[in-house]
């Protein structure tokens, strides 16, 4: 009973989860192409791509959820 609620951040993330699922692949491809010229250690590159991909995917999902045509789909 105590843990059956979510706060505002969890609600925001949850409301955009499907949009992130749909949009994350193109976001990761674009970010990979942007990060590729950088000379970094493989693990550092993966960490950088993970963090930027997560943030960019949720930001793009937020923008997509605000567009009238995509709001009903996502």
ROKEKOL-271545 format. One record per residue: x, y, z of N, C-alpha, C in turn; residue in one letter. Coordinates in steps of 0.02 Angstrom, whole numbers, plus 50000, padded with zeros to 5 digits. Each point is the difference from the previous one (the first is absolute). Last residue first. Example, Ala and Ser with C-alpha at 12.3 -4.5 7.8 and 13.67 -1.06 7.14 Angstrom:
! ROKEKOL-271545
506424988850354500425005950003499615005550037s;500154971449996499555005950000500455006050000a;
//
This chain:
! ROKEKOL-271545
500625043748535500504998450050499705000950069x;498615004449815500344993849983500474997750056x;498805020850009499534994550006500334993249985x;501285020149981499774999250068499544994050008x;500965009249792500324994250031499744998550070x;499205018949869499924993949959500284993850032x;500245021950107499304997649996499914993649961x;502215006650143499755001349933499294997149993x;501374996950196499685006649999499715001749932x;501294980050046499364999650037499625006650000x;502174998749903499524996349959499324999550035x;501805009850117499805004349944499474996549958x;500944987550171499605005450029499765004749945x;501464982849940499354997250016499555005450030x;502235005549959499644999449937499304997250012x;501395001250187499845006749976499624999949934x;500794979650089499455002750041499815007149978x;501834989949892499394996249986499415002650040x;502165009050040499735002249935499354996449983x;501184993450197499745006850005499675002449936x;501054979049997499444999950047499685006950005x;501974997849873499424996849967499394999950044x;502065007850086499725004949953499394997149965x;501144985750148499735005850036499685005049953x;501054980849905499444998150043499685006150033x;501985002749873499424998749957499394998150041x;502025002950116499795006349971499384999149957x;501014980750085499695003950054499745006749975x;501204986649850499364996850015499645003950055x;502175006949946499545001449945499314997150012x;501724995050151499805007150007499525001949945x;500944978749990499525000450055499775007250012x;501674996249835499374996949981499475000650055x;501885018949976500004992950018499314997149987x;500615020749851499924998750071500044992550011x;500045020049803500454994550018499964999250076x;498185010249808500385001050062500434993950014x;498435001049815500655003049988500425001150063x;497734990450017500494995849965500685003349988x;497875009550091500534998150047500574996349965x;498045006549878500315006150026500594998450045x;498694982449911500355003349945500355006450024x;498654988650153500594995849984500405003349944x;497945009750059500525001350050500634995949987x;498144996149860500255006849990500565001650050x;498894979550026500385000049937500315006949988x;498564997450185500644996850011500434999849936x;497795008449986500405004450042500704997050010x;498374987149886500295005449959500435004850040x;498964982750127500464997349949500285005649955x;498315004350172500694999550023500484997549947x;497465003949998500475004949971500734998850017x;498104986350079499925000749928500575004249970x;499894997150235500094993449969499985000649924x;499495019150125500724998650003500144993349966x;497775005650027500315004349949500754999049998x;498804989050168499874997049935500315004249944x;500195008350223500374993849990499884996949932x;499105020650119500395000449939500374993649982x;498635003050199499585002649946500375000249933x;501174994050199499534994849980499575002249941x;501485015550101500374994849965499534994749973x;499055016550135500245003049938500374994949958x;499314993550215499425000849956500215002849933x;501624998650168499834993349976499415000249953x;500575020050106500544998049953499854993249971x;498535008550168499955003649936500534998149949x;499384981350179500085007250006499965003349932x;498774976550084500615002749969499995007650005x;498914976050131499925006749974500645002249965x;499584979950139499564999649942499855006949971x;501254991750205500415001349941499594999949936x;499044995850221500405006150007500365001849935x;498654980050023499605006050000500435006350000x;
//
